[in-house]
Amino acid sequence: MGSYDVSDESPERRFRTLFISDVHLGARGSQADLLLDFLRYHDADTIYLVGDIVDGWALKSSWHWPQSHNDLVQKLLRKARKGAKIIYVPGNHDEFLRNYYGTHFGGIDVVENTVHTGADGKRYLVIHGDIFDLVVQNARWLAHLGDKAYDFAIQMNRFVNFFRRMFGVPYWSLSQWAKQKVKNAVNYIGAFEQALSAEARRHDADGVICGHIHYAVIRDEAGIRYMNCGDWVESCTALVEHDDGHFEIITWADHLRKPAQVPQVAARAA
């Protein structure tokens, strides 16, 4: 991992492209304050919002919109006004925006999906990914039930990590642990990656960039580069493209402004 320094003369790390997904503004688990902090230190010529930026499901259940959520929206709009190209690919939680494909508001373009051309000329399909989640598509009631269970896991994370912080122990995520250890979750992630890689191949792309499953990773899947942005509910990760065309996942979850790379290939349970 390279060093990370922020000086008064150069307060930002600037990238060619920045990809953010699954912020879930409006949900109580959203860590919008950490993303706002991240955006103060990072910038890019092009910013992709890869779905579930706003959580319409949570807002329908109970209104929750603290100042940090409003500040984050304003921060993105300011970046657009300053010249950043911002492209919004809605997901299932912000599906209300799917009625506005092709529109442009506040400097942000809303599209169903798009193809990003990297600095090295490689083409990447950018899509949220929920259309390849059979639970979301065919059993919405079960998806909402799973959403409630996920919220409960986030609350348990907060409870456990409150005591871990008291004893100086690093952050630990219950749901991320389960995704790596529970066989059904591992199988689901693998099937999701395969489906997205196949869709990229159908678009004659070299890779795919997505979100949805809150599991950040960069890996090669049958000759296709699969990249998932992760989320800003627990892992607090963003995908960035450097000027030379190589990609990196930055983690911003430790409150210390010391991002760490996610391994190129995530560990799988046996």
Secondary structure, DSSP 8 states (H G I E B T S, - for coil): -------SS---EEEEEEEE----BTSTT--HHHHHHHHHHEEEEEEEE-S-SB-HHHHHHS----HHHHHHHHHHHHHHHTT-EEEE---STTGGGGGGTT-EETTEEE-S-EEEE-TTS-EEEE---GGG-HHHHH-HHHHHHHHHHHHHHHHHHHHHHHHHHHTT-----HHHHHHHH-HHHHHHHHHHHHHHHHHHHHTT-SEEEE-SSS--EEEEETTEEEEE---SSSS-EEEEE-TTS-EEEEE--SSSS---B--SS-----
